[in-house]
Amino acid sequence: MTLEEIKTELDKLPTDHVPTGDDWAVLSEKWTHRVDEQIAQLQRLRKTLTACIGCGCLSLKSCKMFNPKDELRQRGTGPRKWIEDI
């Protein structure tokens, strides 16, 4: 999360009273979801790395890094096969 994103969310906290646990729970729910997604992506990456046998191997059809002619560009930036677990 960027500092700008954090500021935007913090600006949503009430200003008429000290934020309560409920106020914070509403605010942090979005962050918790993002953190869970990032953890899942990292776990997929770890699982894939332990199965990798290196570049130039004969497993290009199953390689999570193989993306000929950038076919996955329409799905977004980054390692789409790892992010989306394709």
N, C-alpha and C positions, 0 to 999 in steps of 0.2 A: 504494500500500500504506500502510496506517495504521501508526503506531508500535506499536500493540498487536499487529498481525499480524507485524511484524518481530520484536518481543520474543518472541512465541510460537514463531517459527521458531528464533531464536537460542537459546532455552531448550532446544532439541532437540540442540544441539551437546554432544559428550561433555565431561564434567567431570573425567574421570580422566586426561586427557592434553591437550596442546595440540592443537587441531583441525588435522587434516591437509588436504591438498588434496582428498583423497577425501571427507572429512567436509563440506568446504565445497561440493563439487560436488553432493552429495546435497541439501544445504540450498538451494543457489541454483538448482537445476533448476526448482523451482516458480516462482521469481521470473522466471527467464528466459522461461518459457512466458507468464507474464502480460505481461511487457514486450513480447514478440513480438506478442501479441494487441493491445496498445495501439498499437504501431507500425502494425499492419495497419489498425486503426480510423482512425488519423490519416491514413494514406495514402488510404483510401476517402473520408474527409472532404475532403482536399485535391482529389482527383479530382472530387468532386461540386461543390465550390465553384467550380471553374474552369468547370464546365458550367452553373452556375446563371445564369439571366437575370433573377432578381429576383421579388419577391412580386407577386401580381396578374397574373402571366403566364398564358399559355394552356397551360402544361405541367404542370398540377396532377396529372395521372394518373401522371407520372413523377417528380414532385418528391419528394425524400427527406425533406422536412419536412412534407408533407401527411399528416395523420392525422385524418380527420374523425371526430368523436364519440369520439376516443381509442380507436379500434378495436384498437390494438396494446397496450393497457394490460396484458392478460393475459400478454404476453411479458416484462414487466419494465419498470423505469424507464429513463429516458434516451431518446436518439434511436435507437430500435430499428432503423429502416431503415438507419442508418449502421452501428450496431454489428453487425447481423446481415447486412448487405449484401443486403437483401430487394429 
